[in-house]
């Protein structure tokens, strides 16, 4: 039995089904990310677990107990939203202490736990500051401390980093993960950012249109997409129809399948590779259409006959390809994944 279990959960708002028979489990101490585009149901599932929304059908279990009808205040679940919702008239330490005071914890225990939480989120020196005098990242950390200080059974994080700049966001991702592992805190993290999901997660649950499209470790979900949607949402796969791939490479593709290839697996060279270098690869000739810098990677767009491919290469200023330049692409055969066309699978 898993620590958290969703059994055939359905949530409707009027005629709109937002969660369509969701079933899966979460192990104690894991950080599980609900990943997917806006409107796919991931935040709604979080709110159903927290008790802020009631399910239309199904059951939710926590540590062996059915909490489907339990009021939110009785579920011992901490939650951090995109809007941190700190009390503006309270200092950092008073915001963090609020939940403990509501639980009528002894003052000496409150003082100790608040100090520990402030140290953990690295806000020492900001105890007397008010939210208006904190940066976005500091507010986020104060909200996190307020949620963990009560030692909840589960911590829910609903896109808490989406309003923070990229550099600070990466730092906070790492710190949240460190705290979660240090405390062994069962955590569910909601995001639409695949990179964030890859960095943070023990398990990714990929949502699509109210259903779970795929579940697995970050590596499993990234390298073995089960559907066209999964391949398009995680990894920016090139997806080619059966006819396109067979025409381009001469290789056989099973009927009813598309072929997905990750951009970083494709080699790009100005000259045709030697037979030794081309071993195990489909080699095709193409023309560079353009390129886009993506950090330390340069993403090329290459036209091969009627097909356009994305190809990622390390950003080396001494070896770059110009628009209109002829190139050769080496596509490893073992990186060409056959995916059922139009597949939409539910993963439990």
PEGI-V37904 format. One record per residue. N is the residue number from 1. RES is the residue in one letter. SS is DSSP state (~ for helix, > for strand, _ for the rest). Layout:
n->N res->RES ss->SS
n->N res->RES ss->SS
This chain:
n->1 res->X ss->_
n->2 res->X ss->_
n->3 res->X ss->_
n->4 res->X ss->>
n->5 res->X ss->>
n->6 res->X ss->>
n->7 res->X ss->>
n->8 res->X ss->>
n->9 res->X ss->>
n->10 res->X ss->>
n->11 res->X ss->>
n->12 res->X ss->>
n->13 res->X ss->>
n->14 res->X ss->_
n->15 res->X ss->_
n->16 res->X ss->>
n->17 res->X ss->>
n->18 res->X ss->>
n->19 res->X ss->>
n->20 res->X ss->>
n->21 res->X ss->>
n->22 res->X ss->>
n->23 res->X ss->>
n->24 res->X ss->>
n->25 res->X ss->>
n->26 res->X ss->>
n->27 res->X ss->_
n->28 res->X ss->_
n->29 res->X ss->_
n->30 res->X ss->_
n->31 res->X ss->>
n->32 res->X ss->>
n->33 res->X ss->>
n->34 res->X ss->>
n->35 res->X ss->>
n->36 res->X ss->_
n->37 res->X ss->_
n->38 res->X ss->_
n->39 res->X ss->_
n->40 res->X ss->_
n->41 res->X ss->_
n->42 res->X ss->~
n->43 res->X ss->~
n->44 res->X ss->~
n->45 res->X ss->~
n->46 res->X ss->~
n->47 res->X ss->~
n->48 res->X ss->~
n->49 res->X ss->~
n->50 res->X ss->~
n->51 res->X ss->_
n->52 res->X ss->_
n->53 res->X ss->_
n->54 res->X ss->_
n->55 res->X ss->_
n->56 res->X ss->_
n->57 res->X ss->>
n->58 res->X ss->>
n->59 res->X ss->>
n->60 res->X ss->>
n->61 res->X ss->>
n->62 res->X ss->>
n->63 res->X ss->_
n->64 res->X ss->_
n->65 res->X ss->>
n->66 res->X ss->>
n->67 res->X ss->_
n->68 res->X ss->_
n->69 res->X ss->_
n->70 res->X ss->_
n->71 res->X ss->_
n->72 res->X ss->~
n->73 res->X ss->~
n->74 res->X ss->~
n->75 res->X ss->_
n->76 res->X ss->_
n->77 res->X ss->>
n->78 res->X ss->>
n->79 res->X ss->>
n->80 res->X ss->>
n->81 res->X ss->_
n->82 res->X ss->_
n->83 res->X ss->_
n->84 res->X ss->_
n->85 res->X ss->_
n->86 res->X ss->_
n->87 res->X ss->_
n->88 res->X ss->_
n->89 res->X ss->_
n->90 res->X ss->_
n->91 res->X ss->>
n->92 res->X ss->~
n->93 res->X ss->~
n->94 res->X ss->~
n->95 res->X ss->~
n->96 res->X ss->~
n->97 res->X ss->~
n->98 res->X ss->~
n->99 res->X ss->~
n->100 res->X ss->~
n->101 res->X ss->~
n->102 res->X ss->~
n->103 res->X ss->_
n->104 res->X ss->_
n->105 res->X ss->_
n->106 res->X ss->_
n->107 res->X ss->~
n->108 res->X ss->~
n->109 res->X ss->~
n->110 res->X ss->~
n->111 res->X ss->~
n->112 res->X ss->~
n->113 res->X ss->~
n->114 res->X ss->~
n->115 res->X ss->~
n->116 res->X ss->~
n->117 res->X ss->~
n->118 res->X ss->~
n->119 res->X ss->~
n->120 res->X ss->~
n->121 res->X ss->_
n->122 res->X ss->_
n->123 res->X ss->_
n->124 res->X ss->_
n->125 res->X ss->_
n->126 res->X ss->_
n->127 res->X ss->_
n->128 res->X ss->_
n->129 res->X ss->_
n->130 res->X ss->>
n->131 res->X ss->~
n->132 res->X ss->~
n->133 res->X ss->~
n->134 res->X ss->_
n->135 res->X ss->_
n->136 res->X ss->~
n->137 res->X ss->~
n->138 res->X ss->~
n->139 res->X ss->~
n->140 res->X ss->~
n->141 res->X ss->~
n->142 res->X ss->~
n->143 res->X ss->~
n->144 res->X ss->~
n->145 res->X ss->~
n->146 res->X ss->~
n->147 res->X ss->~
n->148 res->X ss->~
n->149 res->X ss->_
n->150 res->X ss->_
n->151 res->X ss->_
n->152 res->X ss->_
n->153 res->X ss->_
n->154 res->X ss->>
n->155 res->X ss->>
n->156 res->X ss->>
n->157 res->X ss->>
n->158 res->X ss->>
n->159 res->X ss->_
n->160 res->X ss->_
n->161 res->X ss->_
n->162 res->X ss->_
n->163 res->X ss->_
n->164 res->X ss->_
n->165 res->X ss->_
n->166 res->X ss->~
n->167 res->X ss->~
n->168 res->X ss->~
n->169 res->X ss->~
n->170 res->X ss->~
n->171 res->X ss->~
n->172 res->X ss->~
n->173 res->X ss->~
n->174 res->X ss->~
n->175 res->X ss->~
n->176 res->X ss->~
n->177 res->X ss->~
n->178 res->X ss->~
n->179 res->X ss->~
n->180 res->X ss->~
n->181 res->X ss->~
n->182 res->X ss->~
n->183 res->X ss->~
n->184 res->X ss->_
n->185 res->X ss->_
n->186 res->X ss->_
n->187 res->X ss->>
n->188 res->X ss->>
n->189 res->X ss->>
n->190 res->X ss->>
n->191 res->X ss->>
n->192 res->X ss->_
n->193 res->X ss->_
n->194 res->X ss->~
n->195 res->X ss->~
n->196 res->X ss->~
n->197 res->X ss->~
n->198 res->X ss->~
n->199 res->X ss->~
n->200 res->X ss->~
n->201 res->X ss->_
n->202 res->X ss->_
n->203 res->X ss->>
n->204 res->X ss->>
n->205 res->X ss->>
n->206 res->X ss->>
n->207 res->X ss->>
n->208 res->X ss->>
n->209 res->X ss->_
n->210 res->X ss->_
n->211 res->X ss->>
n->212 res->X ss->>
n->213 res->X ss->>
n->214 res->X ss->>
n->215 res->X ss->>
n->216 res->X ss->>
n->217 res->X ss->_
n->218 res->X ss->~
n->219 res->X ss->~
n->220 res->X ss->~
n->221 res->X ss->~
n->222 res->X ss->~
n->223 res->X ss->~
n->224 res->X ss->_
n->225 res->X ss->_
n->226 res->X ss->_
n->227 res->X ss->_
n->228 res->X ss->~
n->229 res->X ss->~
n->230 res->X ss->~
n->231 res->X ss->~
n->232 res->X ss->~
n->233 res->X ss->~
n->234 res->X ss->_
n->235 res->X ss->_
n->236 res->X ss->_
n->237 res->X ss->_
n->238 res->X ss->>
n->239 res->X ss->>
n->240 res->X ss->>
n->241 res->X ss->_
n->242 res->X ss->~
n->243 res->X ss->~
n->244 res->X ss->~
n->245 res->X ss->~
n->246 res->X ss->~
n->247 res->X ss->~
n->248 res->X ss->~
n->249 res->X ss->~
n->250 res->X ss->_
n->251 res->X ss->_
n->252 res->X ss->_
n->253 res->X ss->_
n->254 res->X ss->_
n->255 res->X ss->_
n->256 res->X ss->_
n->257 res->X ss->>
n->258 res->X ss->>
n->259 res->X ss->>
n->260 res->X ss->>
n->261 res->X ss->>
n->262 res->X ss->_
n->263 res->X ss->~
n->264 res->X ss->~
n->265 res->X ss->~
n->266 res->X ss->>
n->267 res->X ss->>
n->268 res->X ss->>
n->269 res->X ss->>
n->270 res->X ss->_
n->271 res->X ss->_
n->272 res->X ss->_
n->273 res->X ss->_
n->274 res->X ss->_
n->275 res->X ss->_
n->276 res->X ss->_
n->277 res->X ss->_
n->278 res->X ss->_
n->279 res->X ss->_
n->280 res->X ss->_
n->281 res->X ss->>
n->282 res->X ss->>
n->283 res->X ss->>
n->284 res->X ss->>
n->285 res->X ss->>
n->286 res->X ss->>
n->287 res->X ss->>
n->288 res->X ss->>
n->289 res->X ss->>
n->290 res->X ss->>
n->291 res->X ss->>
n->292 res->X ss->>
n->293 res->X ss->>
n->294 res->X ss->>
n->295 res->X ss->_
n->296 res->X ss->_
n->297 res->X ss->>
n->298 res->X ss->>
n->299 res->X ss->>
n->300 res->X ss->>
n->301 res->X ss->>
n->302 res->X ss->>
n->303 res->X ss->>
n->304 res->X ss->>
n->305 res->X ss->_
n->306 res->X ss->_
n->307 res->X ss->>
n->308 res->X ss->>
n->309 res->X ss->>
n->310 res->X ss->>
n->311 res->X ss->>
n->312 res->X ss->>
n->313 res->X ss->>
n->314 res->X ss->>
n->315 res->X ss->_
n->316 res->X ss->_
n->317 res->X ss->_
n->318 res->X ss->_
n->319 res->X ss->_
n->320 res->X ss->_
n->321 res->X ss->_
n->322 res->X ss->_
n->323 res->X ss->_
n->324 res->X ss->_
n->325 res->X ss->_
n->326 res->X ss->>
n->327 res->X ss->>
n->328 res->X ss->>
n->329 res->X ss->>
n->330 res->X ss->>
n->331 res->X ss->>
n->332 res->X ss->>
n->333 res->X ss->~
n->334 res->X ss->~
n->335 res->X ss->~
n->336 res->X ss->_
n->337 res->X ss->>
n->338 res->X ss->>
n->339 res->X ss->>
n->340 res->X ss->>
n->341 res->X ss->_
n->342 res->X ss->_
n->343 res->X ss->_
n->344 res->X ss->_
n->345 res->X ss->_
n->346 res->X ss->_
n->347 res->X ss->_
n->348 res->X ss->_
